[in-house]
Amino acid sequence: MLGHVAKSPLKPNFFVKGSRCISVRSLLHGSPEAKKAGDIEILQHSRLVARGKYVHGFEVHRAKPDSIDKYKEAAENYYAGIKSDPRLHVKLTGSWETLVGDQDVFVHILEYENYAGYDKTMELIRNSQHVESYRKLLPHINSRTTQLAQEFAFLPTAPPHAQGGIFELRCYQLKPGTLLEWENAWRRGIEARRKFVSPVGAWFSQIGRLHQVHHLWQYPSLDARKETREKAWQIDGWAETVSKTAQLAKEMDSFILAPLPYSPLK
């Protein structure tokens, strides 16, 4: 399920008056022991898998079916607003609506200047007009979830563009401890497949639902997607890539998305 959304909406701590603000860095490295263990883990991922420069936030909202239009209007006010605010340490990668897959679901991907940028952005939002824009979203949402992820080092996220067509978000729940093996097999397959198409972006989760991998593709149409995927099977080694990565995954999902009008990627 996309984002593994909860059945009932929860208000984030940074939007609750009087709540204690705890930074992501504090959560990761709250004690000397946690800091030491966390540093080791981050070094392993950063050196072997992650690009390391940015953190991407995945915000997934399940809107109320009878409030879709109102949700879209409120979402544009909020996400377009933070995208245009030069004070914030954040960029909007894109916003999409699910066409095939979980219905009434919207996906927003944001780019932060590492965890420090995420903390700084959340602090600024709490004390700006953007918090009111976010609150106007809440009446139109049944549930929501967030996740922080990092890019794979060999595949930086594409810059904003308007090529049209559809997007496909593929999500994999990996077996714990298999990320490096999965990345190695998938990277070799993607490098061989670049002559046909490359993903728009690829990430692995760091906070939230763990052991997840996401990659995002763009095609002119569903027919073009079908043709491209059929051509991939003709590439030497692609069948082996699919076989190896499938063995390392517990669950796999594919969602067809349409970009919203204000999305930088569309």
C-alpha positions in Angstrom: 0.0 0.0 0.0 1.3 3.4 -0.9 2.8 5.0 2.2 1.0 2.5 4.5 -1.5 5.2 5.5 -3.2 5.1 8.9 -6.9 4.7 9.2 -7.4 7.9 11.1 -5.6 11.2 10.7 -3.1 12.4 13.2 -2.0 16.0 13.7 1.8 16.4 13.4 3.5 17.6 16.6 4.8 20.7 14.8 1.3 21.9 14.2 0.1 21.4 17.8 0.2 24.4 20.1 2.3 23.9 23.2 3.9 20.7 21.9 7.5 20.1 22.5 9.6 20.4 19.3 12.1 17.6 18.9 14.5 17.8 15.9 15.1 14.9 13.5 18.8 15.1 14.5 17.9 14.7 18.2 15.7 11.7 17.4 18.5 10.1 15.4 21.3 10.9 17.9 19.5 11.4 21.2 22.1 9.7 23.4 25.9 9.2 23.1 25.2 5.5 22.4 22.6 6.3 19.8 24.8 8.9 18.2 27.7 6.4 17.9 25.4 3.7 16.4 23.7 6.3 14.2 26.9 7.7 12.9 28.1 4.2 11.9 24.9 3.5 10.1 24.8 6.8 8.3 28.4 6.4 7.2 27.6 3.0 5.8 24.6 4.2 3.9 26.2 7.5 2.8 29.4 6.0 1.5 27.9 2.9 -0.1 24.4 3.9 -1.3 23.2 7.4 -0.6 24.0 10.6 -2.5 24.0 12.2 1.0 23.6 15.9 0.1 19.8 16.0 0.3 16.9 14.4 2.3 13.6 13.9 0.5 10.3 14.0 2.3 7.4 11.8 1.1 4.1 13.2 2.2 1.1 10.9 1.3 -2.4 12.1 1.8 -5.6 10.0 1.5 -8.2 12.7 0.7 -11.9 12.4 1.4 -13.7 11.3 -1.8 -16.3 14.0 -1.5 -13.6 16.7 -0.9 -11.2 16.0 -3.8 -11.6 19.4 -5.4 -11.3 21.3 -2.1 -8.3 19.2 -1.2 -6.6 20.1 -4.5 -7.2 23.8 -4.0 -5.9 23.7 -0.4 -2.9 21.6 -1.4 -1.9 24.0 -4.1 -2.1 27.0 -1.7 0.2 25.2 0.8 2.7 23.4 -1.5 3.0 26.2 -4.0 3.3 28.6 -1.1 6.3 26.9 0.5 7.9 26.3 -2.9 7.9 30.0 -3.5 9.1 31.1 -0.1 12.9 31.9 -0.3 13.2 31.7 3.5 12.6 28.0 3.6 15.3 25.4 3.1 13.1 23.2 0.9 12.2 22.6 -2.8 9.1 20.9 -4.1 10.2 18.0 -6.3 6.6 17.3 -7.3 3.0 16.7 -6.5 0.8 13.9 -8.0 -2.6 12.3 -7.9 -3.0 8.6 -8.1 -4.8 7.4 -11.2 -4.2 3.6 -10.9 -3.7 2.1 -7.5 -5.0 3.4 -4.1 -7.6 5.9 -5.0 -8.0 9.5 -3.6 -4.3 9.4 -2.7 -1.9 12.3 -3.4 1.8 12.1 -3.2 4.1 15.1 -2.5 7.9 14.8 -2.6 10.0 17.6 -1.1 13.7 18.1 -1.1 15.6 19.4 2.0 19.2 20.4 2.6 19.9 17.3 4.7 18.4 16.9 8.1 19.5 20.3 9.3 17.5 21.8 6.4 14.5 19.7 7.4 14.6 20.9 11.0 15.1 24.5 9.9 12.2 24.3 7.5 9.8 22.8 10.0 10.7 25.5 12.5 10.1 28.3 10.0 6.8 26.8 8.9 5.6 26.6 12.5 6.1 30.4 12.8 4.7 31.5 9.4 1.5 31.9 7.5 2.2 28.4 5.9 0.9 26.7 9.1 -2.5 28.2 8.5 -2.5 27.0 4.9 -1.6 23.5 6.1 -4.5 23.5 8.6 -6.9 24.2 5.8 -5.9 20.9 4.2 -6.8 18.8 7.3 -10.6 18.9 6.9 -10.3 17.3 3.5 -8.0 14.4 4.5 -8.9 11.0 5.9 -5.3 10.0 6.7 -1.7 11.0 6.0 1.8 9.7 6.4 5.3 11.1 6.1 8.7 9.5 5.4 12.2 10.8 5.0 14.4 9.2 2.4 17.7 9.7 0.6 18.6 9.5 -3.0 20.7 6.6 -4.4 24.1 8.0 -5.2 24.2 6.9 -8.8 20.8 8.5 -9.6 20.2 12.1 -8.6 16.6 13.3 -8.9 15.7 15.0 -12.2 15.4 18.8 -12.2 12.0 20.4 -12.9 10.7 19.9 -16.4 7.4 19.7 -18.3 7.5 16.7 -20.6 3.9 15.6 -20.2 2.6 12.1 -19.9 2.2 9.9 -16.8 4.4 8.9 -13.9 4.8 5.5 -12.3 5.9 5.2 -8.7 7.2 1.8 -7.8 7.6 0.9 -4.1 9.4 -2.1 -2.7 9.4 -3.3 0.8 12.8 -5.0 1.2 13.8 -7.7 3.6 15.8 -6.1 6.4 19.5 -6.0 5.8 19.3 -6.4 2.0 19.5 -2.8 0.8 23.1 -2.8 -0.3 22.6 -6.1 -2.2 19.4 -4.7 -3.8 21.1 -1.5 -4.8 24.0 -3.3 -6.4 21.8 -5.5 -8.5 19.4 -2.7 -9.5 22.1 -0.2 -10.3 23.7 -2.6 -12.8 20.4 -3.2 -14.5 19.5 0.5 -14.6 22.8 1.5 -16.1 22.3 -1.0 -18.9 18.7 0.2 -19.4 19.6 3.9 -19.7 19.4 3.8 -23.5 15.6 3.4 -23.3 14.6 5.4 -20.2 16.0 6.4 -16.8 14.1 6.9 -13.6 13.1 10.4 -12.6 14.3 9.6 -9.1 15.1 6.8 -6.8 15.2 6.8 -3.0 15.5 4.6 0.1 13.8 5.3 3.4 15.6 6.5 6.5 12.8 7.5 8.8 9.2 6.3 8.8 8.5 3.0 7.2 12.0 1.4 7.0 13.5 -0.9 4.4 11.6 0.7 1.6 12.8 1.7 -1.9 10.9 4.0 -4.2 11.7 4.8 -7.9 9.7 7.2 -10.1 9.4 6.9 -13.9 7.9 9.1 -16.6 6.3 7.9 -19.8 4.3 9.6 -22.6 1.5 7.1 -22.1 0.6 3.6 -20.7 1.3 2.2 -24.2 4.7 3.8 -24.2 5.4 2.3 -20.8 4.4 -1.1 -22.1 6.7 -0.8 -25.1 9.6 0.4 -23.0 9.3 -2.3 -20.5 9.2 -5.0 -23.2 12.4 -3.6 -24.8 14.1 -3.8 -21.4 13.7 -7.6 -21.4 15.9 -7.6 -24.6 18.8 -6.1 -22.7 21.5 -8.5 -21.5 21.4 -8.9 -17.7 17.9 -7.3 -17.2 16.2 -10.6 -16.5 18.9 -11.3 -13.9 18.4 -7.9 -12.3 14.7 -8.5 -12.0 15.2 -12.0 -10.5 17.8 -10.8 -8.0 15.8 -7.8 -6.8 12.5 -9.7 -6.6 14.1 -12.2 -4.3 15.1 -9.4 -1.9 11.7 -7.8 -1.7 8.8 -8.8 0.5 6.2 -6.6 -1.2 6.0 -4.6 -4.5 3.6 -2.0 -5.6 3.1 0.1 -8.8 1.1 3.3 -9.0 0.3 5.4 -12.0 0.3 9.1 -11.1 -0.8 12.3 -12.8 1.1 15.6 -11.9 -0.9 18.4 -10.3 -0.7 21.8 -12.2 1.8 23.3 -9.8 4.1 20.3 -9.8 7.7 21.2 -10.9 8.0 17.7 -12.4 5.2 17.2 -15.0 
